[in-house]
Every structure is written in structure tokens, then in C-alpha cells.
Amino acid sequence: MRVLITGGGGMIGARLAARLAQTGEIGGAGVSELVLADLVEPKAPDAPFPTRTIAADLGTELGRAACLEHKPDLIFNLAAVVSGAAEADFDLGYRVNLDATAAFLNDIRYLGTHPKVVATSSVAAFGGDLPDIVPDTHCLTPQNSYGTQKAMAELLLADHTRRGHLDGRCVRLPTISVRPGRPNAAASSFISGIIREPLAGEAADLPVDGAMKVWIASPDCAVETLLHAASLPAGALGPGAVVSGRGISVSVKEMLDALERAAGPEVRARVRPNPDPIVSRIVGGWPKAFACRLASDLGFPVDDSIDAIIAMHIRDMGTAS
């Protein structure tokens, strides 16, 4: 099985590639080749099968052709502009998250090979006046540009799937925490920063009220979610070809309480209130929890607790040092 990961230089893309290099298979099917593509050529993992890395812009015909040159059997389409950047730059967000996605899916259509395409959407596809627990059947109500772009990309993937151009599987991932590395331009960046930075001995700004609840999953859970989506039989996600990934609902205060349990009050004290009304508006408008009945019925993974998520991050910190 030939596998392509776009956005292969990002945190989830690189982690997914490393997981494939470790296991060498997806759903019992062996990986015969792995291609990683990103704007800047990503680093290839050590793998027991051939790997190739390319610098490619999906917004260009040449970039898309380079990605599809070897006719992948499975595509993880992770390339995107994150939420805060998409809201700050309207044109950039639509150019990358919608226009490039539409062109890429159309190019896949003309491959004529009907590959599996696993794409990521977001909790930001929902917003406004939401129930405490969002059911699988709730209509899409995005309240920011990023969520709107993701919602439209969901519909595009479903339509290409319905028409038989490809076998699409879209996963609405929870906010990923704790992300390693440095802060990014996502409005939700603080959800990792208030854990990651204090554990690294640095101060962290808290732009929202501690009572705000967020829907999160660990990086490991996100990777396993994408792999599980790829392993499902065709049509398992129904006519919408989409599923809300499983997560846990926690308040910011509960996250900080867990940080204190893991590392002590002096580490928690490195988090300092610094209200940001823009971040509060964007993240505060996202769902706080999902029912995830379809994901549960299909056996998608879920994290045990915020304490377990923080413990995983501390483990990874030790591994990286």
C-alpha cells in the first residue's frame, strides 16, 4: 500500500509517519511506500519500507502533481492553515483550506484509482448557540472563517465520495493537547501552552477564563484516530463520510489542577492571566463536548483523562531530552 501524508512536516503528520514506520501496516495491510509532503521538505522517519519527502504547495498544479505522481492508495490530507491564522488572513485561509483542498480532491478524482482519503476537520465547524453535548446529527454552524472552510471541505469530500471518485473519511478532531514544540498561530494554542510551557520552566499566558471548557485529545489519540479511520470498511461513516472524533471535556481550571497534581504548585504558578477577547470569542464559541455515538460504535480511541494526557506529555519530554 502506497501512502501519502500532506502536511507531513507538521506535528500530527510527523507523528503519524513515525507510527507507520514503527508498525509498517494499517488495518492489516502493509505499507510499501510512504511519501511525506509539506511546504518545506519534511524529515523522513527511519522505516523498513521506502520513504520519500517532497516540498510541495497544494495550491499549485505542480505541487499537487508531485504529491500524486506515484498514485497513492491512501492519502492523509493534513495540510492546512490553523484557526487563528485563517481568521487573521481571510484570503490565505480560503486559498489553503478551501481552494487548494478543492483542487487537490479534483486531481485525485482524475487519477482514476479511487484511493482512500482521510481528511481532518475541526470542532470549529460548529459554533453559536450549541447544546452542552453536541449530537452527531447537529447541523454545521461555524462562527469563524477556519470553521467555515473546514465545513465546506467536509461537504466536498463527501460529494467526491458519493460520486465514486475516492473513498473519503473525514474526522473532526478535538483540539490537540499537549502539542510539543513552540506555540503556533491557532486560537487554541494556549490549550497546550498552559501545560507545555510551565513544565519546561517557562511562563504561559492564559487568555480565557478558567471556567471555559474545551474538547481535547492527546497527539497519540489523534494519530490512532486517523489510523482507525483509514482501517474502516468503505461507507462505515455513512453518507456524510464524516465522524466526530472522541475527546474529553475539561475546563481550563481542571487542566491547571491536573498540572499541579503532576508537577506541583510552583509549576502551576507559571501560568498568568492575560485576557484576550479575540481568543475568548473564537475558542469560547466552539463545542464543549460531543456525544460521539458513531465514533464509539465504530471503536475509535479516546484518552482516559487529562491526568493521563499530561503524563504522556511528560513521558515524551523525557524521551526527547
PAROMI-405058 format. One line per field, with one value per residue (C-alpha): residue in one letter; z, y, x; residue number from 1. Coordinates in Angstrom, 3 decimals. Example, Ala and Ser with C-alpha at 12.3 -4.5 7.8 and 13.67 -1.06 7.14 Angstrom:
residues 2
aa = (A, S)
w = (7.800, 7.140)
v = (-4.500, -1.060)
u = (12.300, 13.670)
i = (1, 2)
***
This chain:
residues 321
aa = (M, R, V, L, I, T, G, G, G, G, M, I, G, A, R, L, A, A, R, L, A, Q, T, G, E, I, G, G, A, G, V, S, E, L, V, L, A, D, L, V, E, P, K, A, P, D, A, P, F, P, T, R, T, I, A, A, D, L, G, T, E, L, G, R, A, A, C, L, E, H, K, P, D, L, I, F, N, L, A, A, V, V, S, G, A, A, E, A, D, F, D, L, G, Y, R, V, N, L, D, A, T, A, A, F, L, N, D, I, R, Y, L, G, T, H, P, K, V, V, A, T, S, S, V, A, A, F, G, G, D, L, P, D, I, V, P, D, T, H, C, L, T, P, Q, N, S, Y, G, T, Q, K, A, M, A, E, L, L, L, A, D, H, T, R, R, G, H, L, D, G, R, C, V, R, L, P, T, I, S, V, R, P, G, R, P, N, A, A, A, S, S, F, I, S, G, I, I, R, E, P, L, A, G, E, A, A, D, L, P, V, D, G, A, M, K, V, W, I, A, S, P, D, C, A, V, E, T, L, L, H, A, A, S, L, P, A, G, A, L, G, P, G, A, V, V, S, G, R, G, I, S, V, S, V, K, E, M, L, D, A, L, E, R, A, A, G, P, E, V, R, A, R, V, R, P, N, P, D, P, I, V, S, R, I, V, G, G, W, P, K, A, F, A, C, R, L, A, S, D, L, G, F, P, V, D, D, S, I, D, A, I, I, A, M, H, I, R, D, M, G, T, A, S)
w = (0.000, -1.088, 1.491, 1.089, 4.014, 3.120, 5.937, 6.670, 8.400, 10.959, 14.429, 13.608, 10.177, 11.567, 14.425, 12.026, 9.801, 12.796, 13.820, 10.325, 10.311, 13.609, 12.673, 8.888, 8.385, 8.564, 9.364, 8.492, 5.109, 4.751, 3.796, 0.675, 0.265, 2.246, 0.768, 3.053, 1.539, 3.010, 2.035, 3.455, 2.755, 5.895, 7.587, 6.748, 9.580, 9.642, 8.144, 6.855, 3.553, 1.017, 2.089, 0.052, 1.108, -1.119, -0.813, -2.415, -2.318, -2.828, -4.059, -7.253, -10.055, -9.893, -6.147, -6.418, -9.331, -7.332, -4.454, -6.690, -9.071, -7.685, -7.361, -3.633, -2.384, 0.860, 1.391, 4.760, 3.825, 6.824, 5.078, 6.483, 7.810, 11.509, 13.110, 14.326, 11.100, 8.978, 10.951, 10.741, 6.987, 5.181, 1.751, 2.979, 4.881, 1.900, -0.515, 1.534, 3.448, 0.668, -2.782, -2.541, -0.981, -3.773, -6.444, -4.735, -4.494, -8.145, -9.139, -7.077, -8.988, -12.281, -11.027, -11.691, -8.880, -6.194, -3.278, 0.372, 1.545, 5.281, 5.950, 9.136, 10.076, 13.363, 16.250, 14.764, 12.158, 14.970, 16.860, 18.092, 20.291, 20.916, 23.264, 26.139, 24.323, 20.520, 18.893, 15.722, 13.820, 14.719, 11.714, 10.907, 12.313, 12.061, 13.531, 12.174, 8.817, 9.744, 10.782, 7.637, 5.450, 7.231, 6.938, 3.194, 2.797, 4.623, 2.078, -0.840, 0.399, 0.926, -2.583, -4.212, -2.151, -3.226, -6.857, -6.535, -7.261, -3.996, -0.656, 1.782, 5.568, 7.407, 11.128, 13.177, 15.573, 19.053, 19.963, 20.346, 23.711, 24.711, 21.484, 21.706, 20.341, 20.309, 20.197, 16.798, 15.316, 16.307, 18.546, 20.690, 21.099, 24.774, 25.488, 25.031, 26.177, 29.723, 30.238, 27.966, 28.893, 32.704, 32.548, 30.542, 33.179, 31.232, 31.931, 29.995, 29.313, 29.978, 27.612, 28.791, 31.992, 33.956, 33.777, 29.974, 28.886, 25.920, 23.970, 23.712, 22.693, 23.022, 19.999, 20.326, 20.369, 17.278, 15.352, 16.374, 15.379, 11.858, 11.513, 12.727, 10.178, 7.432, 8.506, 8.403, 5.539, 2.808, 3.790, 7.540, 8.269, 6.420, 3.606, 5.151, 5.209, 8.471, 12.158, 15.273, 16.916, 20.574, 23.163, 26.772, 28.019, 30.646, 31.976, 31.877, 35.683, 35.633, 33.315, 35.712, 38.679, 36.844, 36.077, 39.786, 40.671, 38.181, 38.854, 41.932, 42.740, 41.722, 38.150, 38.080, 39.277, 35.988, 34.281, 34.428, 33.434, 30.329, 28.867, 25.083, 23.896, 20.356, 21.550, 24.096, 21.382, 18.949, 21.352, 23.591, 20.610, 19.986, 21.324, 24.863, 24.323, 21.673, 22.022, 19.571, 19.283, 15.818, 16.841, 19.935, 17.978, 15.453, 18.148, 17.809, 20.609, 23.458, 26.172, 29.769, 31.467, 31.492, 34.046, 31.584, 28.786, 30.905, 31.933, 28.246, 27.554, 30.463, 29.132, 25.695, 27.219, 28.840, 25.607, 23.663, 26.183)
v = (0.000, 3.379, 6.117, 9.908, 12.349, 16.012, 18.347, 15.690, 18.186, 19.177, 17.723, 15.227, 14.396, 13.648, 11.634, 9.653, 8.933, 7.726, 5.437, 3.935, 3.426, 1.577, -0.724, -0.985, -1.523, -0.006, -2.199, -5.312, -4.010, -3.500, -0.128, -0.463, 3.227, 6.451, 9.943, 12.997, 16.376, 19.882, 23.450, 22.823, 19.359, 17.292, 14.851, 11.177, 8.628, 5.527, 2.902, -0.680, 0.472, 3.177, 6.741, 9.925, 13.560, 16.475, 20.213, 20.838, 23.528, 22.045, 25.454, 24.875, 22.383, 21.327, 20.735, 18.575, 16.607, 15.889, 14.533, 12.272, 11.184, 7.653, 7.214, 6.639, 4.075, 6.001, 9.751, 11.526, 15.125, 17.151, 20.329, 23.411, 26.940, 26.895, 28.703, 31.966, 32.483, 31.736, 34.280, 36.908, 36.458, 35.805, 35.281, 32.929, 30.757, 30.298, 29.797, 26.955, 25.404, 25.530, 26.349, 24.081, 21.317, 21.534, 21.420, 18.517, 16.442, 17.150, 15.993, 12.830, 12.310, 12.217, 9.671, 7.099, 4.851, 5.553, 5.930, 6.235, 9.856, 10.534, 14.240, 16.286, 18.722, 20.543, 21.294, 24.812, 23.554, 24.109, 27.298, 29.724, 28.514, 24.891, 22.205, 21.205, 17.933, 18.189, 15.154, 13.502, 14.871, 18.551, 20.871, 22.687, 26.223, 27.657, 31.119, 31.841, 31.571, 28.486, 26.569, 27.673, 26.478, 23.127, 22.692, 23.304, 20.922, 18.247, 18.604, 18.486, 15.244, 13.709, 14.657, 13.194, 10.050, 9.872, 10.220, 7.377, 9.490, 8.426, 6.766, 9.684, 9.531, 12.870, 13.138, 16.198, 16.132, 17.643, 20.339, 18.562, 18.937, 18.766, 19.716, 19.550, 22.313, 26.008, 27.928, 28.260, 30.664, 28.583, 30.355, 27.224, 27.309, 28.234, 24.887, 23.262, 26.259, 26.362, 22.826, 22.687, 25.957, 25.652, 22.074, 23.445, 26.094, 28.965, 31.361, 30.937, 33.396, 32.327, 34.327, 32.912, 32.400, 29.250, 28.094, 27.732, 24.115, 22.655, 19.381, 17.849, 14.749, 13.854, 13.745, 9.952, 9.618, 11.859, 9.651, 6.469, 8.100, 8.787, 5.262, 3.796, 5.878, 4.538, 0.938, 1.065, -0.503, 1.770, 3.546, 2.992, 6.714, 6.982, 9.334, 12.314, 10.419, 12.212, 11.399, 13.497, 12.106, 11.161, 13.505, 14.556, 17.708, 19.629, 23.160, 25.221, 25.162, 21.356, 21.340, 23.545, 21.410, 18.356, 20.233, 20.968, 17.321, 16.277, 18.905, 20.949, 24.417, 26.245, 24.961, 25.926, 29.401, 29.968, 30.353, 34.011, 35.505, 37.702, 38.074, 38.125, 38.842, 37.586, 34.204, 34.012, 34.692, 32.125, 29.266, 30.086, 29.585, 26.023, 22.952, 21.866, 18.176, 15.772, 12.692, 10.753, 7.827, 6.854, 7.056, 4.978, 2.360, 2.110, 1.632, 4.921, 5.540, 8.030, 9.322, 8.241, 11.640, 14.980, 13.499, 10.721, 13.264, 15.318, 12.148, 11.248, 14.695, 14.381, 10.965, 12.455, 15.293, 12.717, 10.768, 13.916, 15.084)
u = (0.000, 1.419, 0.714, 0.866, 0.769, 0.284, 1.235, 3.845, 6.124, 3.504, 3.181, 0.427, 1.872, 5.325, 3.884, 1.717, 4.725, 6.729, 3.871, 3.694, 7.455, 7.134, 4.240, 4.642, 0.923, -2.561, -5.518, -3.546, -2.373, 1.378, 2.872, 5.026, 5.932, 5.492, 5.593, 5.665, 4.836, 4.824, 5.696, 9.167, 10.526, 9.864, 12.181, 11.655, 11.456, 13.618, 11.334, 11.507, 9.977, 10.924, 10.169, 10.271, 9.950, 8.984, 8.447, 5.058, 2.375, -1.097, -2.189, -0.194, -0.734, 2.936, 2.763, -0.338, 1.133, 4.295, 2.201, 0.124, 2.874, 3.081, -0.694, -1.059, -3.552, -4.133, -3.879, -3.861, -4.647, -3.450, -2.244, -3.999, -3.731, -4.643, -7.583, -6.050, -4.114, -7.190, -9.196, -6.435, -5.843, -9.131, -7.573, -4.840, -7.303, -9.592, -6.707, -5.220, -8.119, -10.717, -9.326, -6.264, -8.355, -10.936, -8.237, -6.469, -9.653, -10.372, -6.880, -7.398, -10.636, -8.767, -6.242, -8.944, -7.644, -10.299, -7.850, -8.816, -8.609, -8.526, -9.044, -9.230, -11.942, -12.416, -14.733, -14.724, -17.227, -19.758, -20.472, -23.083, -25.936, -24.941, -26.248, -23.967, -23.275, -23.335, -25.019, -23.718, -26.717, -26.218, -26.019, -22.786, -22.846, -19.306, -18.744, -15.272, -13.505, -11.491, -14.591, -16.413, -13.554, -13.449, -17.216, -17.113, -14.184, -16.213, -19.009, -16.580, -15.047, -18.493, -19.592, -16.471, -17.071, -20.708, -19.695, -17.178, -14.091, -12.444, -13.196, -13.351, -13.205, -13.239, -12.522, -13.427, -10.508, -10.782, -8.286, -4.947, -3.236, -0.497, 1.272, 5.069, 7.289, 6.537, 3.233, 1.574, -0.982, -4.003, -6.525, -6.410, -2.618, -2.920, -4.635, -1.241, 0.802, -0.593, 0.737, 3.788, 5.484, 5.208, 6.573, 9.510, 10.190, 8.619, 5.748, 2.498, -0.307, -3.894, -6.144, -9.502, -11.459, -10.653, -14.276, -14.112, -14.498, -12.639, -12.859, -9.400, -7.448, -3.786, -1.462, -1.225, -5.007, -5.275, -2.832, -4.627, -7.931, -6.665, -5.284, -8.563, -10.484, -8.214, -8.802, -12.621, -14.589, -15.915, -19.124, -18.689, -19.069, -22.368, -23.409, -21.611, -18.300, -17.504, -17.202, -16.631, -13.509, -13.720, -12.248, -12.610, -14.323, -12.358, -12.320, -9.158, -9.160, -9.330, -6.317, -4.383, -5.451, -4.086, -0.861, -0.476, -1.076, 1.596, 4.256, 3.377, 2.001, 5.170, 4.747, 1.079, 2.047, 3.898, 0.502, -0.550, -3.938, -3.730, -7.246, -7.564, -11.116, -10.435, -9.179, -12.011, -14.584, -13.201, -12.498, -15.451, -17.768, -16.571, -18.397, -17.556, -18.402, -19.681, -21.874, -19.640, -22.053, -20.859, -17.197, -17.885, -19.853, -17.006, -14.372, -12.485, -9.943, -10.302, -7.969, -8.547, -8.253, -6.474, -4.050, -3.182, -2.686, -0.274, 1.571, 2.011, 3.467, 5.895, 6.898, 7.525, 9.565, 11.817, 12.143, 13.105, 15.710)
i = (1, 2, 3, 4, 5, 6, 7, 8, 9, 10, 11, 12, 13, 14, 15, 16, 17, 18, 19, 20, 21, 22, 23, 24, 25, 26, 27, 28, 29, 30, 31, 32, 33, 34, 35, 36, 37, 38, 39, 40, 41, 42, 43, 44, 45, 46, 47, 48, 49, 50, 51, 52, 53, 54, 55, 56, 57, 58, 59, 60, 61, 62, 63, 64, 65, 66, 67, 68, 69, 70, 71, 72, 73, 74, 75, 76, 77, 78, 79, 80, 81, 82, 83, 84, 85, 86, 87, 88, 89, 90, 91, 92, 93, 94, 95, 96, 97, 98, 99, 100, 101, 102, 103, 104, 105, 106, 107, 108, 109, 110, 111, 112, 113, 114, 115, 116, 117, 118, 119, 120, 121, 122, 123, 124, 125, 126, 127, 128, 129, 130, 131, 132, 133, 134, 135, 136, 137, 138, 139, 140, 141, 142, 143, 144, 145, 146, 147, 148, 149, 150, 151, 152, 153, 154, 155, 156, 157, 158, 159, 160, 161, 162, 163, 164, 165, 166, 167, 168, 169, 170, 171, 172, 173, 174, 175, 176, 177, 178, 179, 180, 181, 182, 183, 184, 185, 186, 187, 188, 189, 190, 191, 192, 193, 194, 195, 196, 197, 198, 199, 200, 201, 202, 203, 204, 205, 206, 207, 208, 209, 210, 211, 212, 213, 214, 215, 216, 217, 218, 219, 220, 221, 222, 223, 224, 225, 226, 227, 228, 229, 230, 231, 232, 233, 234, 235, 236, 237, 238, 239, 240, 241, 242, 243, 244, 245, 246, 247, 248, 249, 250, 251, 252, 253, 254, 255, 256, 257, 258, 259, 260, 261, 262, 263, 264, 265, 266, 267, 268, 269, 270, 271, 272, 273, 274, 275, 276, 277, 278, 279, 280, 281, 282, 283, 284, 285, 286, 287, 288, 289, 290, 291, 292, 293, 294, 295, 296, 297, 298, 299, 300, 301, 302, 303, 304, 305, 306, 307, 308, 309, 310, 311, 312, 313, 314, 315, 316, 317, 318, 319, 320, 321)
***
